[in-house]
Amino acid sequence: MFTASDIDQLRASLPECDFAADALSVPALLPYLQFYDLDPRQLPAPSGAAVRCSAGSFDAAGFRIFCQSYTFSPGGCRGTVFVLHGYYDHGGLYGKLLRYLLLKGYAVVLFDLPGHGLSSGDRAAITSFAQYTDVLDALLTRAATAALPAPWHLVGQSTGGTIAMDYCLRHCAETAPRVDKVVLLAPLVRPHQWWHGSLLHSVLKHVVEGIPRNFVDNSHDTEFLHFLREEDPLQSRQLSARWVSALKEWLKCFEAAPACTKALFVVQGTGDTTVDWRYNLQAIARKFPLAHIETISEARHHLVNESPPYREHLYGLLDSVFQY
């Protein structure tokens, strides 16, 4: 069992991230891996192979970042997928996507954003979204040193999609970009009911650091929703005013940035009440005119943790991206 009382001890015991150390050799990691159903001994792999997990932390953008990677042997991986989680999330919640990608033959890297999961930083807060992208840049540099299997791909859920877009805009002019395919799942440009929330933030930001989090039904999977609300010790209970300020500034930068020819693959549920998805898809299409956009009828926001019918629809769409 992994509880809130275990978090600080685990952070302190993490080795330096080098994509090679065996996670099972760190005793404090095993309860975490088992609690989030990430124990490599229980994960699927291509026929005849076994999964290996490495975990550790590294310094980036003024934070200590927790990172875990999954590979398999014998046999070579078809590439590496870097997964970027959403606001309030952490890598431990992405086991279903991890299983899908492993069975497709990919190595997978999960990492916790600053202020999330086992990474350092004020909970669910950030000063600038550029810090998120700086962390991703640092991670990819470290991965290059470790020679993780190429090609490299990004999958970003919600705020993870925001970071993936920011990364693409930052590096759009490069002739040899580090990442090949970029997949956005219910990407955040602006949240649902943004104008109301933005006005409230303008009034309250000088008075409070945050407001109590409202746990919305962002999936049809009731077990997942219960886990977030009642069982996950790494969940933040507050919406940070500083994070909203950073999102406002990022929106200005996004709108001012020149269009990018990166061909993103975007999947959006039409039952999403977390982001303003109609506006967001239009904004993404303007900024990334080669983006390919698909929708899943009635699917809610947390696509990687939707109930099985919606998740299988998602996998079917991802097959067109990752089957070759």
C-alpha positions as CSV (number, residue, x, y, z in Angstrom):
1,M,0.0,0.0,0.0
2,F,1.2,3.5,-0.9
3,T,0.0,6.4,1.2
4,A,0.7,10.1,1.7
5,S,3.1,9.2,4.5
6,D,5.3,7.4,2.0
7,I,5.8,10.3,-0.4
8,D,8.6,12.2,1.2
9,Q,10.6,9.0,1.9
10,L,10.2,7.8,-1.7
11,R,11.3,11.2,-3.1
12,A,14.4,11.2,-0.9
13,S,15.3,7.6,-1.9
14,L,15.1,8.1,-5.7
15,P,18.4,7.6,-7.6
16,E,19.6,9.9,-10.4
17,C,17.6,9.2,-13.5
18,D,19.8,7.4,-16.1
19,F,17.2,5.2,-17.9
20,A,19.3,2.2,-16.8
21,A,18.9,1.6,-13.1
22,D,16.4,-1.2,-12.2
23,A,13.4,0.3,-10.4
24,L,12.9,-2.9,-8.5
25,S,16.3,-2.5,-6.8
26,V,14.9,0.6,-4.9
27,P,12.7,-0.9,-2.1
28,A,10.7,2.3,-1.6
29,L,9.6,2.3,-5.2
30,L,7.8,-1.1,-5.1
31,P,4.8,0.0,-3.1
32,Y,4.3,2.9,-5.5
33,L,4.6,0.7,-8.6
34,Q,2.2,-1.9,-7.1
35,F,-0.3,0.7,-6.0
36,Y,-0.6,2.3,-9.4
37,D,-0.5,-1.1,-11.2
38,L,2.9,-0.3,-12.8
39,D,4.9,-3.3,-11.5
40,P,6.9,-4.3,-14.6
41,R,6.6,-7.9,-13.7
42,Q,2.8,-7.6,-14.3
43,L,3.0,-5.5,-17.5
44,P,2.4,-7.0,-21.0
45,A,5.1,-7.0,-23.7
46,P,5.5,-8.3,-27.2
47,S,5.6,-12.1,-27.4
48,G,8.7,-13.6,-25.7
49,A,9.8,-10.3,-24.1
50,A,9.9,-9.1,-20.5
51,V,9.3,-5.5,-19.4
52,R,12.0,-3.6,-17.5
53,C,11.4,-0.4,-15.5
54,S,13.9,2.3,-14.6
55,A,13.0,5.2,-12.3
56,G,14.7,8.1,-10.8
57,S,14.8,11.9,-10.7
58,F,16.8,14.7,-12.3
59,D,17.1,18.5,-12.1
60,A,15.4,20.7,-14.7
61,A,14.1,24.3,-14.7
62,G,14.7,24.6,-11.0
63,F,12.8,21.5,-10.0
64,R,13.6,17.9,-9.2
65,I,11.6,15.8,-11.7
66,F,10.5,12.2,-11.2
67,C,10.8,10.0,-14.3
68,Q,10.1,6.4,-15.1
69,S,10.8,4.5,-18.3
70,Y,9.7,1.1,-19.5
71,T,11.5,-1.0,-22.1
72,F,11.5,-4.7,-22.9
73,S,13.9,-7.4,-24.0
74,P,14.8,-9.4,-25.9
75,G,14.0,-7.7,-29.1
76,G,14.3,-4.1,-30.1
77,C,11.7,-1.3,-29.5
78,R,10.1,0.4,-32.4
79,G,10.8,3.8,-30.9
80,T,10.1,5.7,-27.7
81,V,6.9,7.5,-26.6
82,F,7.2,10.3,-24.1
83,V,3.9,10.8,-22.2
84,L,2.9,14.2,-20.9
85,H,0.1,14.1,-18.3
86,G,-2.6,16.6,-17.5
87,Y,-3.1,19.1,-14.8
88,Y,-3.6,17.4,-11.3
89,D,-2.3,14.2,-12.9
90,H,0.9,12.3,-12.6
91,G,2.6,9.4,-14.4
92,G,1.1,6.8,-12.1
93,L,-2.3,7.3,-13.6
94,Y,-1.2,6.3,-17.2
95,G,-0.9,2.6,-16.8
96,K,-3.6,1.8,-19.4
97,L,-1.9,3.9,-22.1
98,L,1.4,2.4,-21.0
99,R,0.1,-1.1,-21.7
100,Y,-1.3,-0.2,-25.1
101,L,2.1,1.3,-26.2
102,L,4.2,-1.6,-24.8
103,L,2.1,-4.0,-26.8
104,K,2.6,-1.9,-29.9
105,G,6.4,-2.4,-29.4
106,Y,7.3,1.0,-28.0
107,A,9.5,2.0,-25.1
108,V,7.6,4.5,-22.9
109,V,8.8,7.4,-20.7
110,L,6.5,8.8,-18.0
111,F,7.4,11.8,-16.0
112,D,5.7,14.1,-13.4
113,L,5.4,17.7,-14.2
114,P,6.7,20.3,-11.6
115,G,4.2,20.5,-8.7
116,H,2.7,17.1,-9.6
117,G,3.2,13.5,-8.4
118,L,6.6,12.8,-7.1
119,S,8.3,15.9,-8.7
120,S,9.1,18.9,-6.6
121,G,7.4,22.3,-6.6
122,D,4.3,23.9,-5.0
123,R,1.4,21.6,-5.6
124,A,-0.4,22.1,-8.9
125,A,1.3,25.5,-9.3
126,I,3.7,27.0,-11.9
127,T,5.0,30.5,-12.6
128,S,5.2,30.1,-16.3
129,F,4.1,27.3,-18.7
130,A,7.6,27.8,-20.3
131,Q,8.9,26.0,-17.3
132,Y,7.0,22.9,-18.3
133,T,8.4,23.0,-21.8
134,D,11.9,23.6,-20.3
135,V,11.5,20.3,-18.4
136,L,10.5,18.5,-21.5
137,D,13.5,19.9,-23.3
138,A,15.8,18.8,-20.5
139,L,14.3,15.3,-20.5
140,L,14.8,14.8,-24.2
141,T,18.4,16.0,-23.9
142,R,18.9,13.4,-21.1
143,A,17.2,10.7,-23.3
144,A,19.5,11.5,-26.2
145,T,22.5,10.9,-23.9
146,A,21.0,7.6,-23.0
147,A,20.4,6.8,-26.6
148,L,16.7,5.8,-26.1
149,P,15.3,4.0,-29.2
150,A,14.3,6.3,-32.1
151,P,12.1,7.6,-33.5
152,W,10.6,9.6,-30.6
153,H,7.0,10.5,-30.2
154,L,5.0,12.7,-27.8
155,V,1.5,11.9,-26.4
156,G,0.0,14.7,-24.3
157,Q,-3.2,14.6,-22.4
158,S,-4.9,17.9,-21.7
159,T,-2.2,20.2,-20.2
160,G,0.3,17.7,-21.5
161,G,-1.1,18.6,-25.0
162,T,-0.5,22.2,-24.2
163,I,3.1,21.5,-23.4
164,A,3.5,19.4,-26.6
165,M,2.1,22.3,-28.7
166,D,4.4,24.7,-26.9
167,Y,7.4,22.4,-27.6
168,C,6.4,22.2,-31.3
169,L,6.1,26.0,-31.6
170,R,9.4,26.5,-29.8
171,H,11.2,24.1,-32.2
172,C,9.1,24.5,-35.4
173,A,11.9,26.1,-37.4
174,E,14.4,23.2,-36.8
175,T,15.2,21.2,-39.8
176,A,15.8,18.0,-37.8
177,P,13.4,18.0,-34.9
178,R,13.8,15.5,-32.1
179,V,10.2,14.3,-32.1
180,D,8.4,12.6,-35.0
181,K,4.7,12.1,-34.2
182,V,2.8,14.3,-31.8
183,V,-0.5,13.2,-30.4
184,L,-2.8,15.5,-28.4
185,L,-5.6,14.0,-26.3
186,A,-8.3,16.5,-25.3
187,P,-5.7,19.3,-25.4
188,L,-6.0,22.4,-23.3
189,V,-6.0,25.8,-25.0
190,R,-8.5,27.3,-22.7
191,P,-10.8,25.6,-20.1
192,H,-14.5,25.2,-20.2
193,Q,-16.4,28.4,-19.2
194,W,-13.1,30.3,-19.5
195,W,-14.4,33.8,-19.4
196,H,-16.2,33.2,-16.1
197,G,-13.2,31.5,-14.6
198,S,-10.9,34.2,-15.9
199,L,-12.9,37.0,-14.3
200,L,-13.1,35.2,-11.0
201,H,-9.4,34.7,-11.1
202,S,-8.8,38.4,-11.7
203,V,-10.8,39.2,-8.6
204,L,-9.3,36.6,-6.3
205,K,-5.7,36.3,-7.3
206,H,-4.6,39.1,-5.0
207,V,-6.5,37.6,-2.1
208,V,-6.0,33.8,-2.1
209,E,-3.3,31.5,-3.4
210,G,-6.0,29.1,-4.7
211,I,-9.5,27.8,-4.3
212,P,-10.7,24.3,-3.4
213,R,-10.6,21.9,-6.3
214,N,-13.9,20.8,-7.9
215,F,-13.6,17.1,-8.9
216,V,-15.6,17.0,-12.1
217,D,-16.8,13.8,-13.8
218,N,-14.1,13.8,-16.5
219,S,-14.6,10.1,-17.4
220,H,-17.4,7.6,-17.6
221,D,-15.2,5.2,-15.6
222,T,-16.7,5.5,-12.1
223,E,-13.9,3.4,-10.5
224,F,-11.3,5.9,-11.9
225,L,-13.3,8.9,-10.6
226,H,-13.6,7.3,-7.1
227,F,-9.9,6.6,-7.1
228,L,-9.0,10.2,-7.8
229,R,-11.4,11.6,-5.2
230,E,-10.9,9.1,-2.4
231,E,-7.7,7.0,-2.8
232,D,-4.9,8.7,-4.7
233,P,-2.5,10.3,-2.3
234,L,-0.8,12.3,-5.0
235,Q,-3.9,14.3,-5.9
236,S,-3.9,18.1,-5.2
237,R,-7.0,19.5,-3.6
238,Q,-6.5,23.0,-4.7
239,L,-6.7,25.0,-8.0
240,S,-3.7,27.3,-8.0
241,A,-4.3,31.0,-8.8
242,R,-0.6,31.1,-9.9
243,W,-1.3,28.3,-12.4
244,V,-4.3,30.2,-13.9
245,S,-2.1,33.3,-14.2
246,A,0.5,31.2,-16.1
247,L,-2.2,29.8,-18.4
248,K,-3.4,33.3,-19.2
249,E,0.1,34.4,-20.2
250,W,0.6,31.2,-22.2
251,L,-2.6,31.9,-24.1
252,K,-1.2,35.3,-25.2
253,C,2.0,33.7,-26.4
254,F,0.1,31.0,-28.2
255,E,-2.1,33.5,-30.0
256,A,0.9,35.6,-31.0
257,A,3.1,32.7,-32.2
258,P,3.4,32.1,-36.0
259,A,1.7,29.1,-37.4
260,C,3.6,25.8,-37.4
261,T,3.6,23.1,-40.1
262,K,4.0,20.2,-37.6
263,A,1.3,17.6,-38.5
264,L,-0.3,17.0,-35.1
265,F,-2.8,14.2,-34.5
266,V,-5.6,15.4,-32.2
267,V,-8.3,13.4,-30.5
268,Q,-11.2,15.1,-28.7
269,G,-14.3,13.8,-26.9
270,T,-17.5,15.6,-27.5
271,G,-18.7,15.1,-23.9
272,D,-15.8,17.0,-22.5
273,T,-16.8,19.7,-20.0
274,T,-13.2,20.4,-18.7
275,V,-11.9,22.2,-21.7
276,D,-13.6,24.5,-24.2
277,W,-13.1,22.0,-26.9
278,R,-14.9,23.6,-29.8
279,Y,-12.8,26.8,-29.4
280,N,-9.7,24.8,-28.8
281,L,-10.0,22.7,-32.0
282,Q,-10.5,25.8,-34.1
283,A,-7.5,27.5,-32.4
284,I,-5.3,24.4,-33.0
285,A,-6.3,24.2,-36.6
286,R,-5.3,27.8,-37.1
287,K,-2.0,27.4,-35.4
288,F,-1.2,24.0,-36.9
289,P,-2.9,23.9,-40.3
290,L,-1.6,20.4,-41.0
291,A,-3.2,19.0,-37.8
292,H,-5.4,15.9,-38.2
293,I,-8.4,16.1,-35.8
294,E,-10.7,13.2,-34.8
295,T,-13.6,13.3,-32.3
296,I,-15.1,10.5,-30.1
297,S,-18.8,11.1,-29.6
298,E,-19.8,11.6,-25.9
299,A,-16.3,10.8,-24.6
300,R,-15.3,12.9,-21.6
301,H,-12.0,14.7,-20.9
302,H,-9.7,12.1,-19.5
303,L,-9.4,10.0,-22.6
304,V,-6.6,7.7,-21.4
305,N,-8.8,6.7,-18.4
306,E,-12.2,6.6,-20.1
307,S,-14.5,3.6,-19.7
308,P,-13.6,0.7,-22.1
309,P,-15.9,1.5,-25.1
310,Y,-14.5,5.0,-25.4
311,R,-10.9,3.9,-24.6
312,E,-11.1,1.2,-27.3
313,H,-12.3,3.8,-29.8
314,L,-9.3,5.9,-28.8
315,Y,-6.9,2.9,-29.3
316,G,-8.4,2.3,-32.7
317,L,-7.6,5.9,-33.7
318,L,-4.1,5.6,-32.2
319,D,-3.5,2.5,-34.2
320,S,-3.4,4.7,-37.3
321,V,-0.5,6.6,-35.7
322,F,1.5,3.9,-34.0
323,Q,1.0,0.8,-36.3
324,Y,3.9,1.8,-38.5
